[in-house]
Amino acid sequence: MNLEDARNNNKTNRPSERLSRIVRITRICSDICGADVFDPNYHVNIRTCLVLFIINFSIITFCVTIYKGLAGDDDWKIFLQVLSVGGGTLTQGYCKLVNCLRQRSKFCYLLDEVFSLFKEYELKSPSYRVYLNQGCQVLTYFMKLCAVVNVTMICGLILVAVAVNAIFNKHQLIVYGNILGADPTTPNGFIATMIVQSGFLMVGGFGLYAGDMAFFTPISQIATMKGILRCKFEDINAVIEGEDQEDHLKISRLLSDDTYYWVIVAQISTYSIGIVCSLFCILLGTWPGGYIYMIYCLVMLFVYCGIGTLVDVTVSMRSNVQN
């Protein structure tokens, strides 16, 4: 390997290049959903409208299901079944999408600042690069974890319904939701409902994953910024300038303000509701897929609680530095 190849290889393995490759995946997923808010020239497009249509159509579907269950069959258990999946996932989808659209300028700013920090400090001492590489590893971990959890949830719900129908000769839907124009009590209507529910479940799962990644990409680097500040304080050969410190604190302030606060609150609340409703459905024996969804909610609840704790630690760190 000649000197030029070595330089190119070293550049490719830089933390900023690793981060860029990870963010590229996030942006592709977000762009498919019509919400690539990391693009400075982003604007609402046909894909954004399609996502909103799917969410609204799902809300109408679940409302019709609740109405028929309560008014027609006088079955209050349907409300729990619909609330466990429909209420949680649709609320999460709306919350993430609306937050991204409202705060898109902040998302762009935060990502640009994160890249600036990576490019600046990866050229300094190895102690800085350790924290930068850890930041990439944390984001990669979140991406893999959310991918595995979402795929497991989608495949699990579909396979459980198929297995129950095949083994016990039942007509068990994946989730409780009637499709307009299809009667699940008839053979053709049941098959059509299963197909539509499978499609909506896969689309919704992908949308939730894309939203999680857009959410985690900047906020996962809070620990990286904390590590950089620690290095600056510990580096006796460097002069700690007030402006640099203020820049880091400004970024941390944006990461811990309303850009993420309400999303974290909504996520934790909906996952908690999903766990409770799924548990009741399991105890009542009305939803075989409740085990899968409850595990999904538990894992994601721990993830967002961890993110909330990370933000809280950053706020405390910022207050200590300012004092």
C-alpha positions as CSV (number, residue, x, y, z in Angstrom):
1,M,0.0,0.0,0.0
2,N,1.5,3.3,-1.1
3,L,1.3,6.6,0.9
4,E,-1.7,7.9,-1.1
5,D,-3.7,4.7,-0.5
6,A,-2.9,4.8,3.2
7,R,-4.1,8.4,3.4
8,N,-7.3,7.6,1.7
9,N,-7.9,4.6,3.9
10,N,-7.2,6.6,7.0
11,K,-9.7,9.2,5.7
12,T,-12.4,6.6,5.1
13,N,-12.0,5.3,8.7
14,R,-12.3,8.7,10.3
15,P,-15.2,9.1,12.8
16,S,-16.8,11.8,10.6
17,E,-16.8,9.4,7.6
18,R,-18.3,6.6,9.7
19,L,-21.0,9.0,11.0
20,S,-21.7,10.1,7.4
21,R,-22.3,6.5,6.3
22,I,-24.6,5.9,9.2
23,V,-26.5,9.1,8.6
24,R,-26.9,8.3,4.9
25,I,-28.9,5.2,5.9
26,T,-31.1,7.3,8.2
27,R,-31.7,9.9,5.5
28,I,-32.6,7.3,2.9
29,C,-35.2,5.8,5.2
30,S,-36.6,9.2,6.1
31,D,-36.7,10.3,2.5
32,I,-38.8,7.2,1.6
33,C,-41.3,8.4,4.2
34,G,-41.1,11.9,2.8
35,A,-39.5,13.4,5.9
36,D,-35.8,13.9,5.2
37,V,-35.6,16.9,7.5
38,F,-31.8,16.8,7.5
39,D,-32.0,18.1,3.9
40,P,-31.6,22.0,4.1
41,N,-33.9,22.2,1.0
42,Y,-36.6,19.8,2.3
43,H,-40.2,20.6,1.7
44,V,-43.4,18.6,2.1
45,N,-43.9,16.3,-0.9
46,I,-46.2,13.6,-2.2
47,R,-44.6,11.0,0.1
48,T,-45.3,13.1,3.1
49,C,-48.9,13.5,2.1
50,L,-49.1,9.7,1.5
51,V,-47.8,9.0,5.0
52,L,-50.4,11.4,6.5
53,F,-53.1,9.7,4.5
54,I,-52.1,6.3,5.8
55,I,-52.1,7.5,9.4
56,N,-55.5,9.2,9.0
57,F,-57.0,6.2,7.2
58,S,-55.8,3.9,10.0
59,I,-57.3,6.2,12.6
60,I,-60.7,6.1,10.7
61,T,-60.4,2.3,10.5
62,F,-59.7,1.9,14.2
63,C,-62.5,4.3,15.1
64,V,-65.0,2.3,13.0
65,T,-63.8,-0.9,14.7
66,I,-64.3,0.6,18.1
67,Y,-67.8,1.9,17.2
68,K,-68.9,-1.5,15.8
69,G,-67.4,-3.3,18.8
70,L,-69.1,-1.0,21.4
71,A,-72.3,-0.1,19.7
72,G,-72.9,-3.3,17.7
73,D,-71.4,-6.1,19.8
74,D,-71.3,-4.4,23.2
75,D,-67.7,-5.7,23.5
76,W,-65.6,-3.3,25.6
77,K,-62.5,-5.5,25.2
78,I,-62.2,-4.4,21.6
79,F,-61.4,-0.9,22.9
80,L,-58.4,-2.3,24.8
81,Q,-57.2,-4.3,21.7
82,V,-57.4,-1.3,19.4
83,L,-55.9,1.1,22.0
84,S,-52.9,-1.2,22.5
85,V,-51.7,-1.1,18.9
86,G,-53.7,1.6,17.1
87,G,-53.6,4.3,19.8
88,G,-49.9,3.8,20.5
89,T,-48.4,3.5,17.1
90,L,-50.6,6.1,15.4
91,T,-49.9,8.6,18.2
92,Q,-46.1,7.9,17.9
93,G,-46.2,8.3,14.1
94,Y,-48.1,11.6,14.3
95,C,-45.9,12.9,17.0
96,K,-42.6,12.1,15.2
97,L,-43.8,13.4,11.9
98,V,-45.2,16.6,13.2
99,N,-42.1,17.2,15.4
100,C,-39.8,16.7,12.4
101,L,-41.8,19.1,10.3
102,R,-42.0,21.8,13.0
103,Q,-38.4,21.5,14.1
104,R,-36.7,20.7,10.7
105,S,-34.5,23.8,10.9
106,K,-33.2,22.7,14.3
107,F,-32.6,19.1,13.0
108,C,-30.5,20.5,10.1
109,Y,-28.6,22.8,12.5
110,L,-27.9,20.0,15.0
111,L,-26.7,17.6,12.4
112,D,-24.4,20.2,10.8
113,E,-23.0,21.1,14.2
114,V,-22.4,17.4,15.0
115,F,-20.5,16.9,11.8
116,S,-18.5,20.1,12.4
117,L,-17.5,18.8,15.9
118,F,-16.5,15.4,14.4
119,K,-14.4,17.0,11.6
120,E,-12.7,19.4,14.1
121,Y,-11.8,17.1,16.9
122,E,-11.0,13.9,15.0
123,L,-7.8,15.7,13.9
124,K,-6.8,16.4,17.5
125,S,-5.4,13.9,20.1
126,P,-6.5,10.2,20.2
127,S,-8.5,10.9,23.4
128,Y,-11.0,12.9,21.3
129,R,-11.2,10.2,18.7
130,V,-12.1,7.7,21.3
131,Y,-15.3,9.6,22.2
132,L,-16.1,10.3,18.6
133,N,-15.8,6.6,17.7
134,Q,-18.0,5.8,20.8
135,G,-20.6,8.2,19.4
136,C,-20.7,6.3,16.1
137,Q,-20.9,3.0,18.0
138,V,-23.8,4.2,20.1
139,L,-25.8,5.3,17.0
140,T,-25.0,2.1,15.2
141,Y,-26.2,0.1,18.3
142,F,-29.5,2.1,18.3
143,M,-30.0,1.5,14.5
144,K,-29.4,-2.3,14.9
145,L,-31.5,-2.6,18.0
146,C,-34.5,-0.7,16.6
147,A,-34.3,-2.7,13.3
148,V,-34.3,-6.0,15.1
149,V,-37.1,-5.0,17.4
150,N,-39.3,-3.6,14.6
151,V,-38.7,-6.6,12.3
152,T,-39.4,-9.0,15.2
153,M,-42.6,-7.2,16.1
154,I,-43.9,-7.1,12.5
155,C,-43.0,-10.7,11.7
156,G,-44.1,-12.0,15.1
157,L,-47.6,-10.5,14.9
158,I,-48.1,-11.8,11.4
159,L,-46.8,-15.3,12.1
160,V,-48.7,-15.7,15.3
161,A,-52.0,-14.8,13.6
162,V,-51.2,-17.2,10.7
163,A,-50.2,-20.0,13.1
164,V,-53.3,-19.6,15.3
165,N,-55.5,-19.8,12.2
166,A,-53.7,-22.8,10.8
167,I,-53.5,-24.8,14.0
168,F,-56.8,-24.0,15.6
169,N,-58.8,-23.3,12.4
170,K,-59.8,-19.8,13.6
171,H,-60.3,-16.5,11.9
172,Q,-57.9,-14.5,14.1
173,L,-56.9,-11.1,12.6
174,I,-53.3,-9.8,13.1
175,V,-54.7,-6.7,14.9
176,Y,-58.3,-5.7,15.6
177,G,-59.2,-3.4,12.8
178,N,-61.9,-3.6,10.2
179,I,-61.0,-2.5,6.7
180,L,-63.6,-0.3,5.0
181,G,-65.4,-2.4,2.3
182,A,-64.2,-5.8,3.6
183,D,-66.2,-8.0,6.0
184,P,-63.8,-10.2,8.0
185,T,-66.5,-12.7,8.8
186,T,-66.5,-13.9,5.2
187,P,-63.6,-15.9,3.6
188,N,-62.7,-13.3,1.0
189,G,-63.2,-10.4,3.4
190,F,-61.0,-12.1,6.0
191,I,-58.2,-12.7,3.5
192,A,-58.4,-9.2,2.2
193,T,-58.3,-7.8,5.7
194,M,-55.3,-9.9,6.6
195,I,-53.4,-8.7,3.5
196,V,-54.2,-5.1,4.1
197,Q,-53.3,-5.3,7.8
198,S,-50.0,-7.0,6.9
199,G,-49.2,-4.2,4.4
200,F,-50.1,-1.4,6.8
201,L,-48.2,-3.1,9.6
202,M,-45.0,-3.3,7.5
203,V,-45.4,0.3,6.3
204,G,-46.1,1.5,9.8
205,G,-43.1,-0.5,11.2
206,F,-40.8,1.0,8.6
207,G,-42.1,4.5,9.3
208,L,-41.6,4.1,13.1
209,Y,-38.1,2.9,12.4
210,A,-37.3,5.8,10.2
211,G,-38.7,8.2,12.8
212,D,-36.7,6.6,15.6
213,M,-33.5,7.0,13.5
214,A,-34.1,10.6,12.7
215,F,-34.8,11.2,16.4
216,F,-31.7,9.2,17.6
217,T,-29.2,10.6,15.1
218,P,-28.5,13.9,16.8
219,I,-29.5,13.1,20.3
220,S,-27.3,10.0,20.5
221,Q,-24.3,12.3,20.2
222,I,-25.0,14.0,23.5
223,A,-22.5,11.7,25.3
224,T,-20.0,12.5,22.5
225,M,-20.2,16.2,23.3
226,K,-19.9,15.5,27.0
227,G,-16.8,13.5,26.3
228,I,-15.3,16.3,24.2
229,L,-15.9,18.8,27.0
230,R,-14.2,16.4,29.4
231,C,-11.2,16.1,27.1
232,K,-11.0,19.9,26.8
233,F,-11.0,20.2,30.6
234,E,-8.4,17.5,31.1
235,D,-6.1,18.6,28.3
236,I,-3.6,20.8,30.2
237,N,-1.9,21.8,27.0
238,A,-5.0,23.3,25.4
239,V,-6.5,26.7,26.2
240,I,-10.2,26.4,27.0
241,E,-11.9,29.3,25.3
242,G,-15.2,30.5,26.6
243,E,-16.7,30.7,23.1
244,D,-15.9,27.0,22.4
245,Q,-17.5,26.0,25.7
246,E,-20.6,28.1,25.0
247,D,-21.0,26.5,21.5
248,H,-21.1,23.0,23.1
249,L,-23.6,24.2,25.7
250,K,-25.7,25.8,23.0
251,I,-25.9,22.6,21.1
252,S,-26.7,20.6,24.3
253,R,-29.4,23.2,25.1
254,L,-31.1,22.6,21.8
255,L,-30.8,18.9,22.1
256,S,-32.6,19.0,25.5
257,D,-35.3,21.6,24.9
258,D,-38.7,21.1,23.2
259,T,-37.1,19.6,20.1
260,Y,-37.1,16.3,21.9
261,Y,-39.0,16.7,25.1
262,W,-42.5,16.1,23.9
263,V,-41.4,13.2,21.6
264,I,-39.9,11.4,24.6
265,V,-43.0,12.1,26.7
266,A,-45.3,10.8,24.0
267,Q,-43.2,7.7,23.3
268,I,-42.9,6.7,27.0
269,S,-46.6,7.3,27.5
270,T,-47.8,5.4,24.5
271,Y,-45.5,2.5,25.2
272,S,-46.7,2.3,28.8
273,I,-50.3,2.3,27.6
274,G,-49.4,-0.4,25.0
275,I,-47.9,-2.6,27.8
276,V,-50.9,-2.3,30.0
277,C,-53.5,-2.8,27.3
278,S,-51.5,-5.8,25.8
279,L,-51.3,-7.3,29.3
280,F,-55.1,-7.1,29.7
281,C,-55.6,-8.6,26.3
282,I,-53.3,-11.5,27.2
283,L,-55.1,-12.1,30.5
284,L,-58.5,-11.9,28.8
285,G,-57.3,-14.3,26.1
286,T,-58.5,-12.0,23.2
287,W,-55.2,-11.3,21.4
288,P,-52.6,-14.0,20.8
289,G,-50.2,-11.5,19.4
290,G,-50.3,-9.5,22.6
291,Y,-47.1,-11.2,23.9
292,I,-45.1,-10.0,20.8
293,Y,-46.4,-6.4,21.1
294,M,-45.9,-6.2,24.8
295,I,-42.2,-7.3,24.4
296,Y,-41.8,-4.7,21.7
297,C,-43.2,-2.0,23.9
298,L,-41.0,-3.0,26.8
299,V,-37.8,-2.9,24.8
300,M,-38.6,0.4,23.2
301,L,-39.7,1.8,26.6
302,F,-36.3,1.0,28.0
303,V,-34.7,2.6,25.0
304,Y,-36.5,5.9,25.3
305,C,-36.2,6.0,29.1
306,G,-32.4,5.6,28.5
307,I,-32.5,8.5,26.0
308,G,-34.5,10.6,28.5
309,T,-31.9,9.9,31.2
310,L,-29.1,10.9,28.8
311,V,-30.8,14.2,28.1
312,D,-31.3,14.8,31.8
313,V,-27.6,14.1,32.5
314,T,-26.7,16.6,29.8
315,V,-28.9,19.2,31.3
316,S,-27.3,18.7,34.7
317,M,-23.8,18.8,33.1
318,R,-24.7,22.1,31.4
319,S,-26.0,23.6,34.6
320,N,-22.8,22.6,36.5
321,V,-20.5,24.1,33.8
322,Q,-22.5,27.3,33.7
323,N,-22.3,27.6,37.5
